[in-house]
Amino acid sequence: MSEKTARKVTYSLPGDLLSEMETAVREGAAPSYSAFVAQAVREQLHRQHEQRLKEAFAAAAKDPLFLEDVEETMRAFGESDRELDGTTEE
């Protein structure tokens, strides 16, 4: 999100967490407290997105219809793959 579209919000943080953030910003971890918080939120959202993908892949790996579709796709492209790696029989 660009600074032009940023909105001001208010949150409460534990004092010790705020002190650590202030130290991190002073040491150059981010140009401002807002930038530091935005980056932390982005990272957490990214982790949550990755976790949802991991769970979806785990569920798909147990889905017989999905696995059947994968096998069918692998068979359909098998000949093309062999042509690309030079292992086709003439």
Contacts in CASP RR format, 6 or more apart in sequence:
PFRMAT RR
TARGET T0000
AUTHOR 0000-0000-0000
METHOD contacts of the structure
MODEL  1
MSEKTARKVTYSLPGDLLSEMETAVREGAAPSYSAFVAQAVREQLHRQHE
QRLKEAFAAAAKDPLFLEDVEETMRAFGESDRELDGTTEE
1 38 0 8 1.000
6 34 0 8 1.000
13 21 0 8 1.000
21 33 0 8 1.000
21 36 0 8 1.000
21 37 0 8 1.000
22 33 0 8 1.000
24 30 0 8 1.000
24 36 0 8 1.000
25 31 0 8 1.000
25 32 0 8 1.000
25 33 0 8 1.000
25 36 0 8 1.000
29 36 0 8 1.000
30 36 0 8 1.000
30 39 0 8 1.000
60 66 0 8 1.000
61 67 0 8 1.000
79 88 0 8 1.000
82 88 0 8 1.000
END
